Amino acid sequence: MRTTKRSALSLSRGAGRLTSSARVLPSFLITGAQRCGTTSLYRALAQHPLLLKPVLHKGVHYFDVAYWHGLSWYQAHFPLRVGAALVGRRYGGRPLAFESSPYYLFHPLAGERIAADLPDVKLIVLVRDPVERACSAHAHELARGFETESHLEYAIELEEGRLAGAEALLRGSPYALHHSHRHHAYVARGRYADQLDRLEPLIGRDRMLVLDSHRFFRDPELVYDRVLEFLGVPHLGYPVFEQHNGRALTRPVPHVLGRALREHFEPYDARLVRWLGEEPSWRR
């Protein structure tokens, strides 16, 4: 079954590459953060007929781990222009292609690559209580086999050493991969403000929408309306909102660790006010 699926994907990618010049490029990206509801937002938006998801899978991961493939490889993942035009005529609006790859927000070169290859693109970022995000990310990586340390507190103790030199390596060797930078950044990925500030001069504040994922799950219609307004897409009814890719935590965060993490994240969370237009929900 897996071999058949891989063969089908390979054939589909090959056909896509042959027709890449006849395909659309994305108009917006969901760039993260990891474990902050990106899959749920992606699936809600994919139900809108004018928002065109990738042909094969949700996240292409071109601007982080697959940039060496080249832009034609990336373009091969998206719908044909002729099909997009038919959709536009049917629904009376401009169709927009998109994808969701949550490592884009954290990868040190992704923003520069996005700005160079998609100069008019818009970015959507979701943020979440960074303590909860760290716990969820640890449980996620543990379940996927990318983490071997079963205790979050010990994994966090290891994080600084695991990530030492990672950004320098990724910047110095643009096509390099760093396992721990992608899979073990439990605290570092929760410093959202640093990552947003890095993107702002590359993309522009007016083309970035930052959303509180807690608000999205509590009041999805309101957040969905904001997204459509940001994208300039007509409202054609509400999709079915569901929570996807959630993962139950294996154990509660130890009190001492939780308090230390909240103190660590406090200045970063405070800087999110200018991005969200209000206090993050987890600080209220």
N, C-alpha and C positions, 0 to 999 in steps of 0.2 A: 504493500500500500504506500509506504513512504517513498520507495523507489519510483513508483508510478507517479506520485505527486511531484517529486523532484524533477522527473523527466518532463512532465507537463509544464512546470514552472520554467524550466530551461528553454523549452520550445517557445513558450509565450514570450519570454524575455528576448529570445532571438528574433522572433517576428516583430516585436516592439522596436528593437534596435534598427531593423531594416526600414521601419516606417517612422523613425523618431522625428524627422524633420516635419512630418505631417501631424505631429501631436502637440498638444498644448503643454505649457509649463505652468506650475502652480502660481496662483495669485496670492495665496496666503499659506502660512505654515503654523501648525500648533507645535511650538518648540519646547514644551516642557511646562512645569518641572516634572521630573519622574515621580510617580506615585502620587500625583496630585489631581487625578481625574481626567487625564488627557484622553484615555480610551473612551470614557463615557461621553465627553464632549464630541469627540470625533464621530462616534456612532450616531449621536443626535444630529449633528450637522449633515452627515452623509445621507440622512433621510430627506433632506431638502433637494428637490429635483435640479436646482441650479448650482448645487455644490457638488463637484465631481471628485470622487475619491480616486486613489490610484487603482490601476487595473488589477494588480496582483495582491497587495497587502497594505495595511495601514501605514507602516513606517518604512520609508525607503532607506533612511540612514545614509544618504549620499554625502551630506555636508560634514559628517563626522568620521565615519569609518570606511566609506566607499568612494571617496573623492577621486581616487586614482582612476576610476572607471571612465571619467569624462562626462561632459554634459549630455552627449547624445544617449549615453546609457541611462542617465537620470530621466531624460525626456521620454524614453521608451516606456516608462512606467505609467504614463498618463494617457487619457483618452485621446482619440483622433479629433482633429479640429472639425472635420465634417460632422461627426456625431455631436460635438459640443454645439455647433451651429444649429443643428436640428432641435436640440434641447432648448436653446435660446429662443428660437422662433415659436416653439410650442408653448413656452411658459412666459414669453414676453419680457425677458430679462437677459442680462449678460451672465453666462455660466462662468463659474470660477472653480478651477481645479485646486486641490489642496492635499496635504499629507500631514502626518503627525509622527515626529521622531523626538522623543523627550530628551535625548542626549545632546541635541543641538544647543540647548540653553547653556549647558555646562562645558562643552568642548571649547577649548581656547581659540580654535581657528574657524569654527562653524560660522560665527557672525560675519567675519571678513569674507568668507566664501559665499555666503548667502547674498551679501551686499554686492559682490562682484558679478554673480551670475543671475541674480533676480533683483535688479535695482529698484523695482517698484513694488516689491512684495510687502505684504503686511504680516505681522507676527502676533500670535495669540499665546499668552503665557498664563498658566494657572499656578497659584501658590497656595500652600496649605500650612497649617501649624507645623513648623519644622521639626518639632520633637516627634509628633505623630508620623511625619514623613520619614524620619530616620528609622523609627521602629518598623514601619511598613516596608521600607526598602530593605532592611536587614532580613525580615521574614521572607521577602520576595527572593532575594539573592540566595538565601539559605535553601529555599524550596527548589530553586532552579539548579542548585549544585555549584554556584559561583562563589559561595561563601562556605568556609569550613569551620568557622568559629561560631558555636551555637549561642553564645551569650553576647548580647548587644554591647554590654559595657566593655567586654574584652575586645570586641571588634572595633569599638571606638578608640580604645587605647592603641590599637594597632594602626589606626587610620593614618596618622601623621607619617609614620614610617613607610607605610605602603604607598602613599601618594608623593613621597619625597622625590623631587626631580621630574615628576610626571609632566607638568606643564612645559618645562624646558625641553624635555624629550619630544613632546608633541609639536612644539613650535620649531624645534631644530630639525626634526625629521618629519615633514608634513604628512607622510603616508603611514607613519608608525601607529601602532596600537598599544594601549597601556591597560592591561586587565583591571588593575585596582582602580585606576581613574574612572573607568566605566562602571565598575561593580561594587566598589568598597568605599565610596565617598558619602558616607552617611551624614556627617556633619557639614562637610564642604558644600554639598549640593543644596543644603538648606539656607545658605547665605545668599538668598535670592537677590538682594539689592545689589550686591557686587556684580552678579551676572547681568542684571538689567542695565546697570550703569555702563558695563562694557559694550552692550549692544546699542545703547542710545545714540552715540555719535556715528555709528555705522548705518543704522536703519532710520533713525529719526523718531522722536517721541510720538509724533502724530500717526505713525504707522505701527505702533505697538499698543496692544490692548492687554492689560494685566487684570486677571480675574481671581477673586477669592473662591477657591473650590468649595469651601464650606457653604458659602452663599449659593453657589451653583446647585449643590445637592439639596439645599433647603428651599430654594426658590428658583427652580430651573427655568421657568417661563420668563422671568424678569431678566436673567442672565442671557438667555437665548435671544431675547429682543435686543439687548445691547450688542451682541455679536453681529446680528443681522444689520443693525444700524451702522456699526463699524465697517462692515464689509460692503455696505451699499446694496444689499440684496433684498428684494421684496419679500414681505411676509406672506407665506402661503399655508398658514396653519401651523400648529405645534406638532412636533414629532413625539414619539414614545420615548420618555426619559427613563433610562435604567442605569443602575450602577454596574459597571463592568470592571473586571480585572481586580476586584477587591480581594484582600487576603487577610484572614483573621490572624491577629497577633498570637504568638505561641505563649507569651507570658507578659504580665504588666511591666512597665518600666520601673525599675527600682527608684524609690523616692529621692534618694541622694543624687542619682544620675539625672533624673528628670529635672530637679531643681538646678543642677549645674548647667544642663543644656539650655534651660529657659534663660538663665542669666547670660549665657554665651550668646544666644540669638537675639537678645533684647535690642541692642543697637541696630542690628540688621533689620529686625521687624519694624522698628521705628521709622526707618528710611523708606518703608513700603507705602507710607501714607500718601506720598506724592504720586505714586503709581496707581494706587487703588482709589484715591480721592476720599479715603476714609481710613479709620483705624482697621487693621486686620481683625477679623472676627475673633481670633483666638486671644487677642490682647484685651478684649472688652470684659 
